[in-house]
């Protein structure tokens, strides 16, 4: 007697579940990457000094 089409071994189902969970896990963003993206950007001192000088000029202050 042949097996019914719905009769499947448990092993292939478990493998499919493992494959699916691995795909879902790898498609997500790693927590370390998310933390790096949330950090404030470092600004160079030259760019910061330039902004300070423009603000000083805008307020009308002189050296």
TITI-51932 format. One line per 8 residues: number of its first residue (from 0); for each residue x, y, z of N, C-alpha, C, O. Coordinates in nm, 4 decimals. Example, Ala and Ser with C-alpha at 12.3 -4.5 7.8 and 13.67 -1.06 7.14 Angstrom:
0 = 1.3190/-0.5690/0.7800/1.2300/-0.4500/0.7800/1.3200/-0.3300/0.7800/1.4236/-0.3319/0.8465; 1.2850/-0.2250/0.7080/1.3670/-0.1060/0.7140/1.2900/0.0030/0.7870/1.3409/0.1138/0.8039 .
//
This chain:
0 = 0.0839/-0.1164/0.0000/0.0000/0.0000/0.0000/0.0896/0.1244/0.0000/0.1902/0.1286/0.0709; 0.0542/0.2219/-0.0768/0.1328/0.3444/-0.0841/0.0867/0.4436/0.0222/-0.0256/0.4373/0.0722; 0.1765/0.5345/0.0544/0.1429/0.6354/0.1555/0.0499/0.7406/0.0964/0.0481/0.7654/-0.0242; -0.0251/0.7997/0.1838/-0.1147/0.9065/0.1418/-0.0328/1.0312/0.1154/0.0742/1.0473/0.1740; -0.0793/1.1189/0.0299/-0.0052/1.2397/-0.0054/0.0138/1.3323/0.1155/0.1111/1.4075/0.1209; -0.0785/1.3273/0.2121/-0.0685/1.4122/0.3305/0.0275/1.3560/0.4349/0.0651/1.4261/0.5288; 0.0671/1.2306/0.4190/0.1602/1.1699/0.5145/0.3011/1.2170/0.4833/0.3590/1.1805/0.3810; 0.3541/1.2963/0.5701/0.4903/1.3460/0.5522/0.5684/1.3184/0.6795/0.5112/1.3077/0.7880 .
8 = 0.6959/1.3073/0.6652/0.7777/1.2821/0.7835/0.7935/1.4113/0.8632/0.7879/1.5210/0.8078; 0.8126/1.3970/0.9891/0.8273/1.5114/1.0787/0.9581/1.5846/1.0529/0.9679/1.7047/1.0780; 1.0579/1.5138/1.0031/1.1903/1.5727/0.9830/1.1877/1.6852/0.8788/1.2497/1.7894/0.8998; 1.1182/1.6658/0.7688/1.1171/1.7698/0.6655/1.0435/1.8944/0.7165/1.0796/2.0070/0.6821; 0.9416/1.8735/0.7977/0.8683/1.9861/0.8534/0.9564/2.0648/0.9504/0.9534/2.1878/0.9524; 1.0343/1.9930/1.0301/1.1241/2.0595/1.1249/1.2320/2.1370/1.0505/1.2681/2.2475/1.0910; 1.2837/2.0799/0.9422/1.3846/2.1490/0.8637/1.3286/2.2764/0.8021/1.3960/2.3794/0.7978; 1.2066/2.2687/0.7555/1.1431/2.3857/0.6955/1.1261/2.4959/0.7993/1.1471/2.6133/0.7690 .
16 = 1.0886/2.4591/0.9207/1.0731/2.5561/1.0284/1.2071/2.6181/1.0649/1.2154/2.7388/1.0874; 1.3120/2.5369/1.0710/1.4452/2.5894/1.1013/1.4909/2.6862/0.9930/1.5485/2.7909/1.0223; 1.4647/2.6505/0.8683/1.5035/2.7371/0.7578/1.4283/2.8698/0.7651/1.4877/2.9759/0.7460; 1.2988/2.8643/0.7925/1.2173/2.9852/0.8015/1.2654/3.0749/0.9160/1.2802/3.1957/0.8980; 1.2894/3.0168/1.0321/1.3331/3.0982/1.1461/1.4715/3.1573/1.1210/1.4992/3.2696/1.1632; 1.5586/3.0831/1.0528/1.6908/3.1372/1.0217/1.6783/3.2548/0.9256/1.7471/3.3556/0.9415; 1.5914/3.2424/0.8264/1.5699/3.3517/0.7315/1.5160/3.4754/0.8024/1.5606/3.5869/0.7752; 1.4213/3.4567/0.8921/1.3645/3.5699/0.9659/1.4691/3.6352/1.0557/1.4753/3.7578/1.0649 .
24 = 1.5500/3.5551/1.1207/1.6523/3.6075/1.2112/1.7576/3.6860/1.1341/1.8005/3.7925/1.1785; 1.7996/3.6341/1.0189/1.9039/3.7008/0.9416/1.8534/3.8235/0.8670/1.9326/3.9112/0.8327; 1.7257/3.8312/0.8418/1.6728/3.9465/0.7699/1.6556/4.0678/0.8611/1.6439/4.1802/0.8124; 1.6538/4.0468/0.9905/1.6357/4.1568/1.0853/1.7662/4.2344/1.1032/1.8744/4.1841/1.0730; 1.7543/4.3546/1.1515/1.8695/4.4395/1.1779/1.9339/4.3989/1.3088/1.8649/4.3836/1.4097; 2.0642/4.3812/1.3089/2.1358/4.3408/1.4295/2.1281/4.4533/1.5327/2.1380/4.5703/1.4958; 2.1105/4.4208/1.6614/2.0990/4.5249/1.7647/2.2214/4.6177/1.7716/2.2076/4.7362/1.8022; 2.3390/4.5650/1.7437/2.4591/4.6494/1.7472/2.4543/4.7550/1.6370/2.4963/4.8688/1.6579 .
32 = 2.4042/4.7182/1.5219/2.3936/4.8130/1.4115/2.2901/4.9203/1.4448/2.3105/5.0382/1.4159; 2.1805/4.8793/1.5049/2.0767/4.9758/1.5437/2.1312/5.0737/1.6465/2.1002/5.1927/1.6411; 2.2120/5.0251/1.7401/2.2708/5.1128/1.8421/2.3676/5.2119/1.7787/2.3717/5.3284/1.8182; 2.4448/5.1671/1.6816/2.5375/5.2579/1.6137/2.4630/5.3660/1.5360/2.5078/5.4805/1.5301; 2.3507/5.3304/1.4771/2.2738/5.4291/1.4026/2.2071/5.5309/1.4938/2.1794/5.6429/1.4507; 2.1808/5.4945/1.6186/2.1132/5.5836/1.7122/2.2100/5.6836/1.7764/2.1670/5.7849/1.8315; 2.3399/5.6555/1.7694/2.4374/5.7458/1.8313/2.4400/5.8791/1.7580/2.4187/5.8845/1.6369; 2.4663/5.9863/1.8317/2.4759/6.1168/1.7641/2.6005/6.1210/1.6757/2.7023/6.0593/1.7069 .
40 = 2.5909/6.1934/1.5670/2.7022/6.2040/1.4749/2.8098/6.2956/1.5331/2.7798/6.4003/1.5903; 2.9328/6.2550/1.5177/3.0449/6.3381/1.5624/3.0645/6.4510/1.4618/3.0615/6.4284/1.3408; 3.0841/6.5689/1.5109/3.1043/6.6845/1.4232/3.2474/6.7340/1.4398/3.3045/6.7305/1.5488; 3.3020/6.7790/1.3312/3.4386/6.8283/1.3371/3.4403/6.9635/1.4085/3.3426/7.0383/1.4056; 3.5516/6.9925/1.4715/3.5635/7.1192/1.5443/3.5621/7.2380/1.4489/3.5131/7.3452/1.4843; 3.6152/7.2201/1.3285/3.6183/7.3299/1.2325/3.4763/7.3677/1.1907/3.4439/7.4861/1.1814; 3.3929/7.2691/1.1658/3.2549/7.2974/1.1257/3.1792/7.3597/1.2421/3.0979/7.4498/1.2214; 3.2042/7.3139/1.3619/3.1380/7.3681/1.4793/3.1824/7.5128/1.5030/3.0999/7.5985/1.5348 .
48 = 3.3089/7.5395/1.4880/3.3606/7.6755/1.5085/3.3025/7.7708/1.4053/3.2729/7.8864/1.4358; 3.2866/7.7218/1.2835/3.2300/7.8047/1.1771/3.0862/7.8430/1.2104/3.0465/7.9575/1.1890; 3.0079/7.7489/1.2626/2.8699/7.7776/1.3013/2.8662/7.8785/1.4153/2.7785/7.9648/1.4189; 2.9602/7.8682/1.5080/2.9665/7.9628/1.6190/2.9948/8.1036/1.5673/2.9350/8.2005/1.6141; 3.0844/8.1145/1.4725/3.1183/8.2456/1.4173/2.9998/8.3065/1.3413/2.9739/8.4263/1.3531; 2.9282/8.2251/1.2637/2.8107/8.2756/1.1937/2.7039/8.3218/1.2924/2.6391/8.4240/1.2697; 2.6851/8.2489/1.4003/2.5865/8.2881/1.5010/2.6280/8.4188/1.5676/2.5436/8.5045/1.5936; 2.7568/8.4347/1.5954/2.8078/8.5578/1.6562/2.7843/8.6767/1.5651/2.7412/8.7827/1.6105 .
56 = 2.8127/8.6595/1.4354/2.7924/8.7679/1.3398/2.6442/8.8019/1.3295/2.6073/8.9191/1.3226; 2.5595/8.6993/1.3286/2.4149/8.7209/1.3177/2.3616/8.8012/1.4373/2.2725/8.8848/1.4223; 2.4169/8.7748/1.5550/2.3724/8.8479/1.6748/2.4288/8.9896/1.6782/2.3845/9.0710/1.7592; 2.5253/9.0208/1.5924/2.5787/9.1560/1.5865/2.6987/9.1783/1.6781/2.7404/9.2927/1.6967; 2.7540/9.0748/1.7343/2.8716/9.0897/1.8202/2.9980/9.1060/1.7358/3.0115/9.0490/1.6275; 3.0867/9.1834/1.7882/3.2150/9.2021/1.7206/3.3269/9.1529/1.8099/3.3106/9.1395/1.9312; 3.4390/9.1266/1.7489/3.5549/9.0752/1.8242/3.6119/9.1819/1.9128/3.7096/9.1577/1.9836 .
//
